[in-house]
Amino acid sequence: MLKYTLQRLLAAFITLIVAMLVIFILINMLPIDLMQHLVDLGPPQGGDGSAAAAGWTSAVTQHTVDTITERFGWDQPLPVQFYRMIWNYLQLDFGISLVVRHNVPVVDVIATHLPVTMQLNFFAVFFILPVGIFFGVTTALLKNSAYDHIASTFVVFFIAAPGFVIAALLQYFIAFRLGWFPILLAAEETLTWTRFHSMILPILAVSFWPIAHMARILRAELTEAITSDYMLLARAKGQSYRQAIVHHAFRNASVPMVGTFTFLFINILAGSLVVETIFGIPGISRIIIWSINVNDIQLTLALLYFYVAIALLAGIIVDLTLGIVDPRIRMGGKKGE
């Protein structure tokens, strides 16, 4: 198991470096002169409408441009810039935000907006798992019944419908027309009942596609497991139908589901990007879009790398879990077998 774990960690590290290199190249291919963009942008406005409140005393000077360029190595070739960025990241220096939050470290920007995104995804995961498993199991056990046909219709709809369409429908009909929930997220910073109540629609908008996908996969796997030979053997040994389902069919059908969890987790992250924008949630996803729109390169790179690292970490956890659930995966088979 230790060897398998080290192999997965090494593969994830190489993947991370390659992904960082590709993102870095694509960002630097954008047709924009960042320093000229800062000069054209001028001093950002503070909360009272003044540049001084934001920490600026005048427009961007040539000295400021030269200082920032030297600090981040933007006057160096791209390989040198990439090397310096990796070295800074290893020292936990992720740069500063130059536009979104002027002169604020990227770590502080992420720390400010990460909690609400974590809350949204945390509640979504704990809603997706039981509901997806429930519909997957019940539709498999009641295959070809009226319940199965109705549930399968909704599954197809939620898989086919884009996340922003579901979010907009929930916001219009349930929040605006019926008034059951707020249209936008509550302004409270702490997790109160009012804030959680306003977060229910975003949680549903993020959850419907993963629930439908999980139910479809589990239904197919469990239906195949129920009709397998080992189920007949279990019944011949005296086990009841329910015991055979729990101890054999469901356990074998759940192994492929562990592998699909990475895909579902990444989809939750991607879905929250759209949902946070629609419901006005001040989370990480909204900051990503903002930083891209205003060309805040340091913040954009750090946030994109953060999402890549989170996805790779989820993949490692799933791979290790699969290795525990099914030893054949980590063994890989010996030569000659």
Secondary structure, DSSP 8 states (H G I E B T S, - for coil): -HHHHHHHHHHHHHHHHHHHHHHHHHHHTSS--HHHHHHHH-S---TTS-TGGGT-SSS--HHHHHHHHHHHTTTS-HHHHHHHHHHHHHTT---EESSTTTTEEHHHHHHHHHHHHHHHHHHHHHHHHHHHHHHHHHHHHTTTSHHHHHHHHHHHHHHHS-HHHHHHHIIIIIIIIS-SS-SS--S-SS--HHHHHHHHHHHHHHHHHHHHHHHHHHHHHHHHHHTSHHHHHHHHTT--HHHHIIIIIHHHHHHHHHHHHHHHHHHHHHHHHHHHHHTT--SHHHHHHHHHHTT-HHHHHHHHHHHHHHHHHHHHHHHHHHHHH-HHHHH---TT-
